[in-house]
Structure formats: structure tokens, C-alpha cells
Amino acid sequence: PAPITALQNALSAEHATIYGYGVVGARLPDDQQRTEARTAHAAHQARRDAWQRLLTSLGATPTPAAGGYQLPFPVTSPTDATRLAAHLESRLTTVYADLVAAVTTPHRLTAATALRECTLRAHHWGAPDTAFPGIPDPTP
């Protein structure tokens, strides 16, 4: 069903984001930024765990994490690291917008909260703001 597929997509995206934050944290020289990356990493681990529990309670087998993930670009500097963090969070806003549309109450509130949190973290890391995070701007 669509809600299970959307939940599996959210779980898979969280797996990839957790991996990505490992790369982000390794490239940040500033203690404050590393702390912020660790905090985001922990938040994504908690969200991943929540999706795994929910999927299991719905009778689905949660998608396992891959052994590794392809990064969207090389990350060799602190600037690349912050750009990757913004990319990871922005990508999750799209996944969570889809999840909000696919699930019903009470899970919709959880999905909307995840969307909000990713949007705020994306903004923190320098991603451009969008009117409706996770929903592409219409083409002219």
C-alpha cells in the first residue's frame, strides 16, 4: 500500500542521511559545527528508529540500511560538508512531503513534524528557502 511504501522511502532516506552526516562531521573543523552535525545525526537516528518501529507494528519488514551510499558530490572541505548537510536535509523535505500526503492521522502529524525539522535544519545549513518545503517550484 502507498503508506507503507512512503514509510519505507522515509526510512531509506534516513539511512542515507545518517551515512551522509558521518561524512559531514568528518569534514567540519569547527567544534560548534561538529556539535550541530552530531545533534542532527542523532535526530535522524531517532527518526529512523521510530520509522522502523512503526513499520514493524504495521506488519512490514523495515528496509535495512545499505553498506554505503553514493554522495551527490565529492566532500573534501568544510564548505562541501555544509553543502552536503543542506542537500541531505533538502532531499528529506521532499520525502517527508510525500509521506505527509500518503499517511493518515495520527502518522500525518509525525510526518509533518519530520518535514518541519528537516526544513529548519536545511535552512540552518544554508539551503535556499522554498514556499512549500519538499514540493518543487512550478516551472514557468
CNS distance restraints for C-alpha pairs under 8 A (distance, minus, plus):
assign (resid   1 and name CA) (resid   5 and name CA) 6.35 0.50 0.50
assign (resid   2 and name CA) (resid   6 and name CA) 6.04 0.50 0.50
assign (resid   2 and name CA) (resid 102 and name CA) 6.21 0.50 0.50
assign (resid   3 and name CA) (resid   7 and name CA) 6.08 0.50 0.50
assign (resid   3 and name CA) (resid  99 and name CA) 7.31 0.50 0.50
assign (resid   3 and name CA) (resid 102 and name CA) 5.11 0.50 0.50
assign (resid   3 and name CA) (resid 103 and name CA) 5.21 0.50 0.50
assign (resid   4 and name CA) (resid   8 and name CA) 6.08 0.50 0.50
assign (resid   4 and name CA) (resid  55 and name CA) 7.21 0.50 0.50
assign (resid   4 and name CA) (resid  60 and name CA) 7.50 0.50 0.50
assign (resid   5 and name CA) (resid   9 and name CA) 6.13 0.50 0.50
assign (resid   6 and name CA) (resid  10 and name CA) 6.22 0.50 0.50
assign (resid   6 and name CA) (resid  95 and name CA) 7.84 0.50 0.50
assign (resid   6 and name CA) (resid  98 and name CA) 6.88 0.50 0.50
assign (resid   6 and name CA) (resid  99 and name CA) 5.29 0.50 0.50
assign (resid   6 and name CA) (resid 102 and name CA) 6.50 0.50 0.50
assign (resid   6 and name CA) (resid 103 and name CA) 7.97 0.50 0.50
assign (resid   7 and name CA) (resid  11 and name CA) 6.15 0.50 0.50
assign (resid   7 and name CA) (resid  51 and name CA) 6.82 0.50 0.50
assign (resid   7 and name CA) (resid  55 and name CA) 7.19 0.50 0.50
assign (resid   7 and name CA) (resid  99 and name CA) 6.66 0.50 0.50
assign (resid   8 and name CA) (resid  12 and name CA) 6.09 0.50 0.50
assign (resid   8 and name CA) (resid  55 and name CA) 7.76 0.50 0.50
assign (resid   8 and name CA) (resid  62 and name CA) 6.68 0.50 0.50
assign (resid   8 and name CA) (resid  63 and name CA) 6.31 0.50 0.50
assign (resid   9 and name CA) (resid  13 and name CA) 6.08 0.50 0.50
assign (resid   9 and name CA) (resid  95 and name CA) 6.99 0.50 0.50
assign (resid  10 and name CA) (resid  14 and name CA) 6.15 0.50 0.50
assign (resid  10 and name CA) (resid  51 and name CA) 7.67 0.50 0.50
assign (resid  10 and name CA) (resid  92 and name CA) 7.72 0.50 0.50
assign (resid  10 and name CA) (resid  95 and name CA) 5.97 0.50 0.50
assign (resid  10 and name CA) (resid  96 and name CA) 6.75 0.50 0.50
assign (resid  10 and name CA) (resid  99 and name CA) 7.29 0.50 0.50
assign (resid  11 and name CA) (resid  15 and name CA) 6.28 0.50 0.50
assign (resid  11 and name CA) (resid  48 and name CA) 5.73 0.50 0.50
assign (resid  11 and name CA) (resid  51 and name CA) 6.04 0.50 0.50
assign (resid  11 and name CA) (resid  52 and name CA) 7.13 0.50 0.50
assign (resid  11 and name CA) (resid  62 and name CA) 7.62 0.50 0.50
assign (resid  11 and name CA) (resid  63 and name CA) 7.03 0.50 0.50
assign (resid  12 and name CA) (resid  16 and name CA) 6.38 0.50 0.50
assign (resid  12 and name CA) (resid  63 and name CA) 6.65 0.50 0.50
assign (resid  12 and name CA) (resid  64 and name CA) 7.68 0.50 0.50
assign (resid  12 and name CA) (resid  65 and name CA) 6.87 0.50 0.50
assign (resid  13 and name CA) (resid  17 and name CA) 6.09 0.50 0.50
assign (resid  13 and name CA) (resid  92 and name CA) 6.60 0.50 0.50
assign (resid  13 and name CA) (resid  95 and name CA) 7.40 0.50 0.50
assign (resid  14 and name CA) (resid  18 and name CA) 6.04 0.50 0.50
assign (resid  14 and name CA) (resid  44 and name CA) 6.16 0.50 0.50
assign (resid  14 and name CA) (resid  45 and name CA) 7.50 0.50 0.50
assign (resid  14 and name CA) (resid  47 and name CA) 7.46 0.50 0.50
assign (resid  14 and name CA) (resid  48 and name CA) 5.72 0.50 0.50
assign (resid  14 and name CA) (resid  92 and name CA) 7.76 0.50 0.50
assign (resid  15 and name CA) (resid  19 and name CA) 6.43 0.50 0.50
assign (resid  15 and name CA) (resid  48 and name CA) 7.00 0.50 0.50
assign (resid  15 and name CA) (resid  65 and name CA) 5.50 0.50 0.50
assign (resid  15 and name CA) (resid  66 and name CA) 7.71 0.50 0.50
assign (resid  16 and name CA) (resid  20 and name CA) 6.15 0.50 0.50
assign (resid  16 and name CA) (resid  65 and name CA) 7.62 0.50 0.50
assign (resid  16 and name CA) (resid  69 and name CA) 6.37 0.50 0.50
assign (resid  17 and name CA) (resid  21 and name CA) 6.11 0.50 0.50
assign (resid  17 and name CA) (resid  41 and name CA) 7.99 0.50 0.50
assign (resid  17 and name CA) (resid  44 and name CA) 7.30 0.50 0.50
assign (resid  17 and name CA) (resid  88 and name CA) 5.86 0.50 0.50
assign (resid  17 and name CA) (resid  89 and name CA) 7.76 0.50 0.50
assign (resid  18 and name CA) (resid  22 and name CA) 6.61 0.50 0.50
assign (resid  18 and name CA) (resid  41 and name CA) 5.84 0.50 0.50
assign (resid  18 and name CA) (resid  44 and name CA) 6.29 0.50 0.50
assign (resid  18 and name CA) (resid  45 and name CA) 6.71 0.50 0.50
assign (resid  19 and name CA) (resid  23 and name CA) 6.98 0.50 0.50
assign (resid  19 and name CA) (resid  68 and name CA) 7.34 0.50 0.50
assign (resid  19 and name CA) (resid  69 and name CA) 7.12 0.50 0.50
assign (resid  20 and name CA) (resid  24 and name CA) 6.26 0.50 0.50
assign (resid  20 and name CA) (resid  69 and name CA) 7.93 0.50 0.50
assign (resid  20 and name CA) (resid  71 and name CA) 7.37 0.50 0.50
assign (resid  20 and name CA) (resid  84 and name CA) 7.50 0.50 0.50
assign (resid  20 and name CA) (resid  85 and name CA) 7.53 0.50 0.50
assign (resid  20 and name CA) (resid  88 and name CA) 7.26 0.50 0.50
assign (resid  21 and name CA) (resid  25 and name CA) 5.96 0.50 0.50
assign (resid  21 and name CA) (resid  37 and name CA) 6.62 0.50 0.50
assign (resid  21 and name CA) (resid  38 and name CA) 7.82 0.50 0.50
assign (resid  21 and name CA) (resid  40 and name CA) 7.81 0.50 0.50
assign (resid  21 and name CA) (resid  41 and name CA) 5.90 0.50 0.50
assign (resid  21 and name CA) (resid  85 and name CA) 6.82 0.50 0.50
assign (resid  22 and name CA) (resid  26 and name CA) 6.36 0.50 0.50
assign (resid  22 and name CA) (resid  41 and name CA) 7.75 0.50 0.50
assign (resid  23 and name CA) (resid  27 and name CA) 6.59 0.50 0.50
assign (resid  23 and name CA) (resid  75 and name CA) 7.60 0.50 0.50
assign (resid  23 and name CA) (resid  81 and name CA) 7.32 0.50 0.50
assign (resid  24 and name CA) (resid  28 and name CA) 6.54 0.50 0.50
assign (resid  24 and name CA) (resid  37 and name CA) 7.07 0.50 0.50
assign (resid  24 and name CA) (resid  75 and name CA) 7.89 0.50 0.50
assign (resid  24 and name CA) (resid  81 and name CA) 4.64 0.50 0.50
assign (resid  24 and name CA) (resid  82 and name CA) 6.91 0.50 0.50
assign (resid  24 and name CA) (resid  84 and name CA) 6.82 0.50 0.50
assign (resid  24 and name CA) (resid  85 and name CA) 6.52 0.50 0.50
assign (resid  25 and name CA) (resid  34 and name CA) 5.47 0.50 0.50
assign (resid  25 and name CA) (resid  37 and name CA) 5.80 0.50 0.50
assign (resid  25 and name CA) (resid  38 and name CA) 7.07 0.50 0.50
assign (resid  25 and name CA) (resid  81 and name CA) 7.56 0.50 0.50
assign (resid  27 and name CA) (resid  75 and name CA) 7.63 0.50 0.50
assign (resid  27 and name CA) (resid  76 and name CA) 6.97 0.50 0.50
assign (resid  27 and name CA) (resid  77 and name CA) 5.98 0.50 0.50
assign (resid  27 and name CA) (resid  78 and name CA) 5.36 0.50 0.50
assign (resid  27 and name CA) (resid  81 and name CA) 5.91 0.50 0.50
assign (resid  28 and name CA) (resid  33 and name CA) 6.45 0.50 0.50
assign (resid  28 and name CA) (resid  34 and name CA) 5.92 0.50 0.50
assign (resid  28 and name CA) (resid  77 and name CA) 7.63 0.50 0.50
assign (resid  28 and name CA) (resid  78 and name CA) 4.98 0.50 0.50
assign (resid  28 and name CA) (resid  81 and name CA) 6.61 0.50 0.50
assign (resid  28 and name CA) (resid  82 and name CA) 7.95 0.50 0.50
assign (resid  29 and name CA) (resid  33 and name CA) 7.65 0.50 0.50
assign (resid  29 and name CA) (resid  34 and name CA) 7.37 0.50 0.50
assign (resid  29 and name CA) (resid  78 and name CA) 6.83 0.50 0.50
assign (resid  30 and name CA) (resid  34 and name CA) 6.24 0.50 0.50
assign (resid  31 and name CA) (resid  35 and name CA) 6.10 0.50 0.50
assign (resid  32 and name CA) (resid  36 and name CA) 6.28 0.50 0.50
assign (resid  33 and name CA) (resid  37 and name CA) 6.12 0.50 0.50
assign (resid  34 and name CA) (resid  38 and name CA) 6.09 0.50 0.50
assign (resid  35 and name CA) (resid  39 and name CA) 6.14 0.50 0.50
assign (resid  36 and name CA) (resid  40 and name CA) 6.23 0.50 0.50
assign (resid  37 and name CA) (resid  41 and name CA) 5.99 0.50 0.50
assign (resid  38 and name CA) (resid  42 and name CA) 6.11 0.50 0.50
assign (resid  39 and name CA) (resid  43 and name CA) 6.22 0.50 0.50
assign (resid  40 and name CA) (resid  44 and name CA) 6.22 0.50 0.50
assign (resid  40 and name CA) (resid 121 and name CA) 7.81 0.50 0.50
assign (resid  41 and name CA) (resid  45 and name CA) 6.24 0.50 0.50
assign (resid  42 and name CA) (resid  46 and name CA) 6.20 0.50 0.50
assign (resid  43 and name CA) (resid  47 and name CA) 6.20 0.50 0.50
assign (resid  44 and name CA) (resid  48 and name CA) 5.97 0.50 0.50
assign (resid  45 and name CA) (resid  49 and name CA) 6.14 0.50 0.50
assign (resid  46 and name CA) (resid  50 and name CA) 6.21 0.50 0.50
assign (resid  47 and name CA) (resid  51 and name CA) 6.27 0.50 0.50
assign (resid  47 and name CA) (resid 114 and name CA) 7.94 0.50 0.50
assign (resid  48 and name CA) (resid  52 and name CA) 6.21 0.50 0.50
assign (resid  49 and name CA) (resid  53 and name CA) 6.24 0.50 0.50
assign (resid  50 and name CA) (resid  54 and name CA) 6.14 0.50 0.50
assign (resid  51 and name CA) (resid  55 and name CA) 6.01 0.50 0.50
assign (resid  52 and name CA) (resid  56 and name CA) 6.15 0.50 0.50
assign (resid  52 and name CA) (resid  62 and name CA) 5.50 0.50 0.50
assign (resid  53 and name CA) (resid  57 and name CA) 6.13 0.50 0.50
assign (resid  54 and name CA) (resid  58 and name CA) 6.25 0.50 0.50
assign (resid  55 and name CA) (resid  59 and name CA) 6.43 0.50 0.50
assign (resid  55 and name CA) (resid  60 and name CA) 5.17 0.50 0.50
assign (resid  55 and name CA) (resid  61 and name CA) 6.59 0.50 0.50
assign (resid  55 and name CA) (resid  62 and name CA) 5.95 0.50 0.50
assign (resid  56 and name CA) (resid  60 and name CA) 5.20 0.50 0.50
assign (resid  56 and name CA) (resid  61 and name CA) 5.94 0.50 0.50
assign (resid  56 and name CA) (resid  62 and name CA) 6.64 0.50 0.50
assign (resid  72 and name CA) (resid  84 and name CA) 7.96 0.50 0.50
assign (resid  74 and name CA) (resid  80 and name CA) 7.48 0.50 0.50
assign (resid  75 and name CA) (resid  80 and name CA) 5.00 0.50 0.50
assign (resid  75 and name CA) (resid  81 and name CA) 5.91 0.50 0.50
assign (resid  75 and name CA) (resid  84 and name CA) 7.51 0.50 0.50
assign (resid  76 and name CA) (resid  80 and name CA) 6.30 0.50 0.50
assign (resid  76 and name CA) (resid  81 and name CA) 7.54 0.50 0.50
assign (resid  77 and name CA) (resid  81 and name CA) 6.27 0.50 0.50
assign (resid  78 and name CA) (resid  82 and name CA) 6.32 0.50 0.50
assign (resid  79 and name CA) (resid  83 and name CA) 6.17 0.50 0.50
assign (resid  80 and name CA) (resid  84 and name CA) 6.03 0.50 0.50
assign (resid  81 and name CA) (resid  85 and name CA) 6.26 0.50 0.50
assign (resid  82 and name CA) (resid  86 and name CA) 6.24 0.50 0.50
assign (resid  82 and name CA) (resid 125 and name CA) 5.78 0.50 0.50
assign (resid  82 and name CA) (resid 126 and name CA) 7.52 0.50 0.50
assign (resid  83 and name CA) (resid  87 and name CA) 6.11 0.50 0.50
assign (resid  83 and name CA) (resid 125 and name CA) 7.03 0.50 0.50
assign (resid  83 and name CA) (resid 126 and name CA) 7.25 0.50 0.50
assign (resid  83 and name CA) (resid 127 and name CA) 7.78 0.50 0.50
assign (resid  84 and name CA) (resid  88 and name CA) 6.03 0.50 0.50
assign (resid  85 and name CA) (resid  89 and name CA) 6.24 0.50 0.50
assign (resid  85 and name CA) (resid 122 and name CA) 7.19 0.50 0.50
assign (resid  85 and name CA) (resid 125 and name CA) 6.23 0.50 0.50
assign (resid  86 and name CA) (resid  90 and name CA) 6.00 0.50 0.50
assign (resid  86 and name CA) (resid 121 and name CA) 7.41 0.50 0.50
assign (resid  86 and name CA) (resid 122 and name CA) 4.65 0.50 0.50
assign (resid  86 and name CA) (resid 123 and name CA) 7.22 0.50 0.50
assign (resid  86 and name CA) (resid 124 and name CA) 7.81 0.50 0.50
assign (resid  86 and name CA) (resid 125 and name CA) 4.93 0.50 0.50
assign (resid  86 and name CA) (resid 126 and name CA) 6.02 0.50 0.50
assign (resid  86 and name CA) (resid 127 and name CA) 5.16 0.50 0.50
assign (resid  87 and name CA) (resid  91 and name CA) 6.02 0.50 0.50
assign (resid  87 and name CA) (resid 122 and name CA) 7.33 0.50 0.50
assign (resid  87 and name CA) (resid 127 and name CA) 7.18 0.50 0.50
assign (resid  88 and name CA) (resid  92 and name CA) 6.33 0.50 0.50
assign (resid  88 and name CA) (resid 122 and name CA) 7.78 0.50 0.50
assign (resid  89 and name CA) (resid  93 and name CA) 6.44 0.50 0.50
assign (resid  89 and name CA) (resid 118 and name CA) 5.20 0.50 0.50
assign (resid  89 and name CA) (resid 119 and name CA) 6.79 0.50 0.50
assign (resid  89 and name CA) (resid 121 and name CA) 6.43 0.50 0.50
assign (resid  89 and name CA) (resid 122 and name CA) 4.90 0.50 0.50
assign (resid  90 and name CA) (resid  94 and name CA) 6.98 0.50 0.50
assign (resid  90 and name CA) (resid 118 and name CA) 6.99 0.50 0.50
assign (resid  90 and name CA) (resid 119 and name CA) 6.75 0.50 0.50
assign (resid  90 and name CA) (resid 122 and name CA) 5.63 0.50 0.50
assign (resid  90 and name CA) (resid 127 and name CA) 7.07 0.50 0.50
assign (resid  90 and name CA) (resid 133 and name CA) 7.86 0.50 0.50
assign (resid  90 and name CA) (resid 134 and name CA) 7.09 0.50 0.50
assign (resid  91 and name CA) (resid  95 and name CA) 6.74 0.50 0.50
assign (resid  91 and name CA) (resid 134 and name CA) 7.45 0.50 0.50
assign (resid  92 and name CA) (resid  96 and name CA) 6.01 0.50 0.50
assign (resid  92 and name CA) (resid 115 and name CA) 7.46 0.50 0.50
assign (resid  92 and name CA) (resid 118 and name CA) 6.55 0.50 0.50
assign (resid  92 and name CA) (resid 134 and name CA) 7.50 0.50 0.50
assign (resid  93 and name CA) (resid  97 and name CA) 5.98 0.50 0.50
assign (resid  93 and name CA) (resid 115 and name CA) 5.34 0.50 0.50
assign (resid  93 and name CA) (resid 116 and name CA) 7.97 0.50 0.50
assign (resid  93 and name CA) (resid 118 and name CA) 5.98 0.50 0.50
assign (resid  93 and name CA) (resid 119 and name CA) 6.24 0.50 0.50
assign (resid  93 and name CA) (resid 133 and name CA) 5.89 0.50 0.50
assign (resid  93 and name CA) (resid 134 and name CA) 4.26 0.50 0.50
assign (resid  94 and name CA) (resid  98 and name CA) 6.35 0.50 0.50
assign (resid  94 and name CA) (resid 133 and name CA) 7.11 0.50 0.50
assign (resid  94 and name CA) (resid 134 and name CA) 3.57 0.50 0.50
assign (resid  94 and name CA) (resid 135 and name CA) 6.17 0.50 0.50
assign (resid  95 and name CA) (resid  99 and name CA) 6.27 0.50 0.50
assign (resid  95 and name CA) (resid 134 and name CA) 7.05 0.50 0.50
assign (resid  96 and name CA) (resid 100 and name CA) 6.06 0.50 0.50
assign (resid  96 and name CA) (resid 111 and name CA) 6.04 0.50 0.50
assign (resid  96 and name CA) (resid 112 and name CA) 7.10 0.50 0.50
assign (resid  96 and name CA) (resid 114 and name CA) 6.71 0.50 0.50
assign (resid  96 and name CA) (resid 115 and name CA) 5.17 0.50 0.50
assign (resid  96 and name CA) (resid 134 and name CA) 7.10 0.50 0.50
assign (resid  97 and name CA) (resid 101 and name CA) 6.48 0.50 0.50
assign (resid  97 and name CA) (resid 111 and name CA) 7.85 0.50 0.50
assign (resid  97 and name CA) (resid 112 and name CA) 7.50 0.50 0.50
assign (resid  97 and name CA) (resid 115 and name CA) 6.53 0.50 0.50
assign (resid  97 and name CA) (resid 133 and name CA) 7.50 0.50 0.50
assign (resid  97 and name CA) (resid 134 and name CA) 5.35 0.50 0.50
assign (resid  97 and name CA) (resid 135 and name CA) 6.83 0.50 0.50
assign (resid  98 and name CA) (resid 102 and name CA) 6.24 0.50 0.50
assign (resid  98 and name CA) (resid 134 and name CA) 7.98 0.50 0.50
assign (resid  99 and name CA) (resid 103 and name CA) 6.12 0.50 0.50
assign (resid  99 and name CA) (resid 108 and name CA) 7.61 0.50 0.50
assign (resid  99 and name CA) (resid 111 and name CA) 6.18 0.50 0.50
assign (resid 100 and name CA) (resid 104 and name CA) 7.84 0.50 0.50
assign (resid 100 and name CA) (resid 108 and name CA) 5.22 0.50 0.50
assign (resid 100 and name CA) (resid 109 and name CA) 7.80 0.50 0.50
assign (resid 100 and name CA) (resid 111 and name CA) 5.34 0.50 0.50
assign (resid 100 and name CA) (resid 112 and name CA) 5.89 0.50 0.50
assign (resid 101 and name CA) (resid 108 and name CA) 7.78 0.50 0.50
assign (resid 103 and name CA) (resid 107 and name CA) 6.11 0.50 0.50
assign (resid 103 and name CA) (resid 108 and name CA) 5.49 0.50 0.50
assign (resid 104 and name CA) (resid 108 and name CA) 5.21 0.50 0.50
assign (resid 105 and name CA) (resid 109 and name CA) 6.79 0.50 0.50
assign (resid 106 and name CA) (resid 110 and name CA) 7.25 0.50 0.50
assign (resid 107 and name CA) (resid 111 and name CA) 6.23 0.50 0.50
assign (resid 108 and name CA) (resid 112 and name CA) 6.01 0.50 0.50
assign (resid 109 and name CA) (resid 113 and name CA) 6.05 0.50 0.50
assign (resid 110 and name CA) (resid 114 and name CA) 6.24 0.50 0.50
assign (resid 111 and name CA) (resid 115 and name CA) 6.20 0.50 0.50
assign (resid 112 and name CA) (resid 116 and name CA) 6.19 0.50 0.50
assign (resid 113 and name CA) (resid 117 and name CA) 6.17 0.50 0.50
assign (resid 114 and name CA) (resid 118 and name CA) 6.16 0.50 0.50
assign (resid 115 and name CA) (resid 119 and name CA) 6.11 0.50 0.50
assign (resid 115 and name CA) (resid 133 and name CA) 7.70 0.50 0.50
assign (resid 115 and name CA) (resid 134 and name CA) 7.88 0.50 0.50
assign (resid 116 and name CA) (resid 120 and name CA) 6.25 0.50 0.50
assign (resid 117 and name CA) (resid 121 and name CA) 6.23 0.50 0.50
assign (resid 118 and name CA) (resid 122 and name CA) 5.92 0.50 0.50
assign (resid 119 and name CA) (resid 123 and name CA) 6.19 0.50 0.50
assign (resid 119 and name CA) (resid 133 and name CA) 6.43 0.50 0.50
assign (resid 120 and name CA) (resid 124 and name CA) 6.14 0.50 0.50
assign (resid 121 and name CA) (resid 125 and name CA) 6.24 0.50 0.50
assign (resid 122 and name CA) (resid 126 and name CA) 6.37 0.50 0.50
assign (resid 122 and name CA) (resid 127 and name CA) 5.21 0.50 0.50
assign (resid 123 and name CA) (resid 127 and name CA) 5.00 0.50 0.50
assign (resid 123 and name CA) (resid 128 and name CA) 6.60 0.50 0.50
assign (resid 123 and name CA) (resid 129 and name CA) 6.60 0.50 0.50
assign (resid 129 and name CA) (resid 133 and name CA) 7.52 0.50 0.50
assign (resid 130 and name CA) (resid 137 and name CA) 7.80 0.50 0.50
assign (resid 132 and name CA) (resid 136 and name CA) 7.92 0.50 0.50
